[in-house]
């Protein structure tokens, strides 16, 4: 992790507010809900673990599209990061697949539309392809942010770097111009570190 801000202005507004966004999310009800899940699941997954992870991300209905828990665990054990990012079973969303991967290996970031939109606004190729999110491109973009992140922007929490960056991306991106399109916060809003 870099100790100073990355070169150029492209990522500076994001990193300027990252610390505050992470701390706000970490101490929020949503942050506590995330902690309850990450500390309650074990690996190898049990059926209850998979159910809990999918319920947390709002994708409980996708359980039927995932392999049986034994086969899922064998798949997770047979691959290393980030090989599984683009290998979701047919019919499993990036939301569900990213959560299953993340709670097994927190190096995988959790996919959300807001985080993907923020990455696109920052100039990364993380947009949906053919109407479907490209989780592999999302992971690659977050991995680049991991390399670029200045140490001063990442507070000490019990969360892994991928989670910190994910909540930072969500916090950086706000809904709301006059046409209902998402807009990034202005860099001036980041004086609250």
C-alpha positions in Angstrom: 0.0 0.0 0.0 1.3 3.4 -0.9 2.1 5.9 1.9 1.3 8.9 -0.2 -1.5 9.9 -2.6 -1.3 8.4 -6.1 0.0 10.5 -9.0 -2.6 12.6 -10.8 -6.1 13.8 -9.9 -8.2 10.9 -11.1 -8.3 9.0 -7.8 -7.5 11.9 -5.4 -11.1 12.8 -4.7 -12.0 9.2 -3.8 -9.0 8.7 -1.6 -9.5 12.0 0.1 -12.8 10.9 1.6 -12.1 7.2 1.9 -11.1 7.2 5.6 -14.3 9.0 6.7 -16.5 6.8 4.6 -15.0 3.6 5.9 -15.3 4.7 9.6 -18.9 5.8 9.0 -19.8 2.5 7.4 -17.9 0.4 10.0 -19.8 2.0 12.9 -23.2 1.9 11.2 -26.0 -0.7 11.6 -25.1 -2.1 8.2 -21.5 -2.4 9.3 -22.6 -4.3 12.4 -24.8 -6.6 10.2 -21.8 -7.4 8.1 -19.7 -8.2 11.1 -22.4 -10.6 12.4 -22.2 -12.5 9.2 -18.4 -12.6 8.7 -17.9 -13.7 12.3 -20.7 -16.3 12.2 -19.8 -18.2 9.0 -17.1 -20.8 8.9 -15.2 -22.5 6.3 -15.7 -25.0 4.8 -19.2 -23.7 4.4 -22.2 -25.5 5.9 -25.7 -25.1 4.4 -26.5 -22.6 7.1 -23.5 -20.5 6.2 -24.5 -20.3 2.5 -28.1 -19.4 3.5 -26.9 -16.7 5.9 -24.5 -15.1 3.3 -27.2 -15.1 0.6 -29.8 -13.6 3.0 -27.3 -10.9 4.0 -26.9 -9.8 0.4 -30.6 -10.0 -0.3 -30.2 -13.0 -2.7 -31.7 -15.9 -0.7 -33.6 -17.0 -3.8 -30.4 -17.8 -5.7 -29.5 -20.7 -3.4 -31.1 -23.2 -5.8 -28.7 -22.0 -8.5 -25.6 -22.7 -6.5 -24.1 -26.2 -6.3 -24.7 -28.3 -3.3 -22.6 -27.2 -0.4 -20.0 -30.1 -0.7 -19.5 -29.3 -4.4 -19.3 -25.6 -3.7 -16.6 -26.1 -1.1 -14.6 -28.3 -3.4 -14.8 -25.5 -6.1 -13.7 -22.9 -3.6 -10.8 -25.0 -2.4 -9.6 -25.9 -5.9 -9.1 -22.3 -7.0 -7.1 -19.3 -5.7 -7.8 -15.6 -5.8 -9.0 -14.1 -8.2 -9.7 -17.2 -10.4 -13.4 -17.6 -9.4 -14.5 -14.0 -10.1 -15.6 -14.8 -13.6 -16.8 -18.3 -12.9 -20.3 -17.8 -11.3 -22.6 -20.7 -11.9 -25.3 -20.1 -14.5 -28.1 -17.9 -13.2 -26.1 -16.7 -10.1 -25.8 -12.9 -9.9 -22.6 -11.0 -9.3 -24.2 -9.9 -6.0 -24.7 -13.5 -4.7 -21.5 -14.9 -6.2 -19.3 -12.0 -4.8 -20.8 -12.5 -1.3 -20.2 -16.3 -1.4 -16.6 -15.7 -2.5 -16.0 -12.8 0.0 -17.2 -14.5 3.1 -15.0 -17.5 2.2 -12.0 -15.3 1.1 -12.3 -11.6 2.0 -9.9 -10.7 -0.7 -12.9 -10.8 -3.1 -14.8 -7.5 -3.0 -18.6 -7.5 -2.6 -20.3 -6.4 -5.8 -22.9 -3.6 -5.7 -24.3 -1.4 -8.4 -23.2 1.7 -6.5 -19.6 0.5 -6.2 -19.5 -0.5 -9.9 -20.9 3.0 -10.9 -18.2 4.6 -8.7 -15.5 2.6 -10.3 -16.8 3.6 -13.8 -16.9 7.2 -12.7 -13.2 6.9 -11.6 -12.3 5.7 -15.1 -12.2 1.9 -14.5 -13.7 -0.5 -17.0 -16.2 -2.0 -14.5 -19.5 -1.4 -16.4 -22.1 -4.1 -17.0 -21.7 -6.0 -20.3 -24.8 -7.0 -22.2 -27.0 -6.0 -19.2 -25.1 -8.3 -16.8 -22.4 -7.1 -14.3 -18.9 -8.2 -15.2 -17.6 -9.3 -11.7 -14.2 -10.2 -13.1 -13.7 -6.6 -14.3 -15.0 -5.3 -11.0 -12.5 -7.4 -9.1 -9.6 -6.2 -11.4 -10.6 -2.6 -10.8 -10.8 -3.0 -7.0 -7.4 -4.8 -7.1 -5.9 -1.7 -8.8 -7.4 0.5 -6.1 -5.8 -1.8 -3.5 -2.4 -1.1 -5.1 -3.0 2.7 -5.4 -4.5 3.2 -1.9 -2.4 5.5 0.3 -2.0 4.0 3.8 -3.3 7.2 5.4 -6.7 6.7 3.7 -7.3 3.3 5.2 -8.2 3.4 8.9 -7.4 0.4 11.2 -10.6 -1.6 11.3 -11.3 -5.3 11.6 -12.3 -5.3 7.9 -10.2 -6.5 5.0 -9.0 -4.0 2.4 -11.5 -5.2 -0.3 -14.4 -4.5 2.1 -13.0 -1.1 3.1 -12.6 -0.1 -0.6 -16.1 -1.4 -1.4 -17.9 0.6 1.3 -15.7 3.6 0.4 -16.9 3.3 -3.3 -20.5 3.1 -2.1 -20.1 6.1 0.1 -18.4 8.1 -2.6 -21.2 7.6 -5.0 -24.6 9.3 -4.4 -27.8 9.1 -6.2 -29.3 12.2 -7.3 -29.0 14.6 -10.2 -32.1 16.3 -11.6 -32.6 13.4 -14.0 -32.3 10.6 -11.4 -28.8 9.7 -12.6 -26.1 8.9 -9.9 -23.5 11.6 -9.4 -20.2 11.5 -7.6 -19.7 13.8 -4.6 -17.6 16.9 -5.4 -14.0 16.8 -4.2 -14.8 19.8 -1.9 -17.0 17.6 0.2 -14.0 15.6 1.4 -12.5 17.9 4.0 -13.8 15.7 6.8 -11.0 13.2 7.3 
